């Protein structure tokens, strides 16, 4: 499913830092979850045997049915966690994305006022991604709390150290790919080896056509992920080409 990092110094540094972050929230997540996440980190660092028996621990997952959250889903289930995907039903989602989330047992949530908020931002020629993300995470976090689940995972690749896993109110947020120092290539391999190198959702592409200046924010994001080594340079080039042609 995932491989040890070998001699990659940067990933090793990140994993050691993430180990410290895990210790910080040990008392919040319980010994079963802590022990399995610790073992997962050790497997990533050193290889060897890894206990994949069911833990009985439920973890909610912010699930878009994209590559990053799908990789997080597969890895968590492979590692023995009982994963409950939570999917925000957005107007720009394709039917196949909704069906894919349904097949994974997703719990769907709706966002009141989402369409109006996005249309207002597009009309103002403002970036939409940050506001979209915060609206999605707010409803997903509320749903996880409503379901009585204390750990909420995401597919974030970038956060490291104390923000790879951290307490937030009643929850502990686990940015799983970042916690395991996964890069995009490993994510793609985990999800089956196919990726179309298309940047952004359909709503972002619509906003970019109406306001091409938004594209620079997309390029900045790609470059940030490249600097963090989440993306290889050749992947970044293909994504930037897609942004410029959107």
C-alpha positions in Angstrom: 0.0 0.0 0.0 2.7 2.5 1.0 6.5 2.0 1.2 9.1 3.0 3.7 10.9 6.2 2.8 14.4 4.7 2.6 17.2 7.3 2.6 15.1 10.3 1.9 16.5 12.8 4.4 13.8 15.4 4.0 11.0 12.9 4.5 12.8 11.4 7.5 13.1 14.9 9.1 9.4 15.5 8.5 8.4 12.1 10.0 10.5 12.7 13.1 8.9 16.0 13.6 5.4 14.5 13.0 6.2 11.9 15.7 6.5 14.8 18.2 3.2 16.1 17.1 1.6 12.7 17.6 2.9 12.7 21.2 1.2 16.0 21.8 -2.3 14.6 21.1 -1.8 11.1 22.6 -4.2 11.8 25.5 -6.8 13.1 23.1 -7.1 10.1 20.8 -6.8 7.1 23.1 -4.1 4.4 23.2 -5.5 2.2 20.4 -5.4 5.1 17.8 -2.1 6.4 19.1 -0.4 3.0 19.0 -1.5 2.3 15.5 -0.6 5.7 14.2 2.8 5.4 15.9 3.3 2.0 14.3 2.4 3.5 10.9 5.0 6.2 11.3 7.6 3.6 12.3 6.7 1.5 9.3 7.2 4.5 7.1 10.5 5.3 8.7 12.1 1.8 9.0 9.9 -0.8 7.2 9.5 -4.2 8.8 6.2 -5.8 9.9 3.1 -3.7 10.4 0.1 -4.8 12.4 -3.0 -4.2 10.2 -5.6 -6.0 12.3 -8.8 -4.0 13.0 -8.4 -1.4 15.7 -12.0 -0.7 16.3 -11.2 3.0 16.2 -13.4 5.2 14.0 -11.9 8.0 12.0 -13.9 10.4 10.0 -12.5 11.6 6.7 -13.2 14.7 4.7 -13.7 12.9 1.4 -14.0 14.7 -1.9 -13.4 11.4 -3.9 -10.3 13.0 -5.4 -6.9 11.4 -5.4 -5.6 12.8 -2.1 -8.6 12.0 0.0 -9.0 8.6 -1.7 -5.4 7.7 -0.9 -6.1 8.7 2.8 -9.2 6.5 2.8 -7.3 3.5 1.4 -4.3 3.9 3.7 -6.4 4.3 6.9 -8.5 1.2 6.0 -5.4 -0.7 5.2 -4.0 0.3 8.6 -7.0 -1.2 10.4 -9.1 1.9 11.1 -12.9 2.1 10.7 -13.2 5.0 8.3 -16.3 7.1 7.9 -16.0 9.3 4.8 -17.9 12.6 5.0 -18.6 14.2 1.6 -19.8 17.8 1.2 -22.3 17.6 -1.7 -21.2 20.6 -3.9 -23.0 21.8 -7.1 -19.9 21.4 -9.2 -19.4 17.7 -8.4 -19.8 15.3 -11.2 -22.2 12.4 -10.9 -19.4 9.9 -11.0 -17.7 11.6 -8.0 -21.0 11.3 -6.1 -21.3 7.7 -7.1 -17.7 7.0 -6.1 -18.2 8.5 -2.7 -21.4 6.5 -2.3 -19.6 3.3 -3.0 -17.1 4.1 -0.3 -20.0 4.5 2.2 -19.8 8.3 2.4 -22.1 10.3 4.6 -23.2 13.3 2.6 -23.7 16.8 4.0 -25.0 20.0 2.3 -23.7 23.5 2.8 -26.3 26.1 3.3 -25.7 29.2 1.1 -22.7 27.7 -0.7 -23.8 28.4 -4.3 -24.7 32.0 -3.4 -21.4 32.5 -1.7 -19.4 31.2 -4.6 -21.4 33.2 -7.2 -20.8 36.3 -5.1 -17.0 35.7 -5.0 -16.9 35.0 -8.8 -18.9 38.2 -9.5 -16.4 40.1 -7.4 -13.5 38.5 -9.3 -12.2 37.2 -6.0 -10.4 33.8 -5.3 -12.8 31.1 -4.3 -10.6 28.2 -3.1 -9.9 29.4 0.5 -13.6 30.2 1.2 -14.7 27.0 -0.4 -12.3 25.0 1.7 -13.4 26.7 4.9 -17.1 26.2 4.2 -16.5 22.5 3.4 -14.4 21.8 6.5 -16.9 23.6 8.8 -19.8 21.3 7.8 -17.6 18.2 7.8 -16.2 19.0 11.2 -19.7 19.5 12.6 -20.8 16.2 11.1 -17.9 14.3 12.6 -18.8 15.7 16.0 -22.5 14.9 15.5 -21.4 11.3 14.7 -19.4 11.1 17.9 -16.1 10.6 16.1 -13.1 12.4 17.7 -10.5 12.1 14.8 -11.1 13.8 11.5 -8.6 13.0 8.7 -7.9 15.0 5.6 -6.0 14.5 2.3 -3.7 17.4 2.9 -0.2 16.9 1.5 1.6 20.0 2.8 1.2 20.4 6.5 4.0 19.1 8.7 5.2 18.9 12.3 2.7 20.2 14.8 0.1 21.0 12.1 0.2 17.5 10.6 -1.9 16.3 13.5 -3.4 18.7 16.1 -6.4 19.4 18.3 -9.2 21.6 17.1 -12.0 22.1 19.5 -13.7 18.7 20.1 -11.7 17.1 17.3 -8.2 16.0 16.4 -7.3 16.9 12.8 -5.1 14.3 11.1 -3.7 15.5 7.8 -2.8 11.9 6.8 -0.6 12.2 3.6 1.3 15.1 5.2 1.6 13.1 8.5 3.2 10.2 6.5 5.3 12.6 4.3 3.7 11.2 1.2 4.3 13.0 -2.1 1.8 13.2 -5.1 3.6 10.4 -6.9 3.0 8.1 -3.9 -0.6 9.2 -3.7 -1.2 8.5 -7.4 0.4 5.0 -7.0 -1.8 4.3 -4.0 -5.0 5.2 -5.9 -4.1 3.1 -8.9 -1.5 5.0 -10.9 -3.8 7.2 -13.0 -4.0 11.0 -12.7 -5.2 13.4 -15.4 -3.1 16.4 -14.2 -6.1 18.8 -14.3 -5.9 21.6 -11.8 -8.9 22.6 -9.8 -12.6 21.7 -9.9 -15.1 22.7 -12.5 -16.1 25.8 -10.5 -12.5 27.0 -10.3 -12.1 26.6 -14.1 -15.3 28.6 -14.6 -14.0 31.3 -12.3 -10.6 31.3 -14.0 -12.2 31.7 -17.4 -14.2 34.8 -16.2 -11.2 36.2 -14.3 -7.9 34.9 -15.6 -6.0 36.7 -12.8 -7.2 33.9 -10.5 -4.8 31.6 -12.3 -1.8 33.1 -10.6 -3.1 31.8 -7.2 -3.3 28.4 -8.7 0.2 28.6 -10.0 1.4 29.8 -6.6 -0.2 26.8 -5.0 1.5 24.4 -7.4 4.8 26.1 -6.7 4.3 25.9 -3.0 3.6 22.2 -3.3 6.7 21.8 -5.4 8.9 23.6 -2.9 7.6 21.3 -0.2 8.5 18.3 -2.4 4.9 17.2 -2.5 5.1 17.6 -6.3 7.9 16.7 -8.6 9.0 19.4 -11.0 7.7 17.6 -14.1 4.3 17.2 -12.4 4.3 20.9 -11.6 5.0 21.8 -15.2 2.0 19.8 -16.4 -0.3 21.3 -13.8 0.8 24.9 -14.6 0.3 24.2 -18.3 -3.3 23.1 -17.5 -3.8 26.2 -15.4 -2.6 28.5 -18.2 -4.8 26.7 -20.8 -7.9 26.8 -18.6 
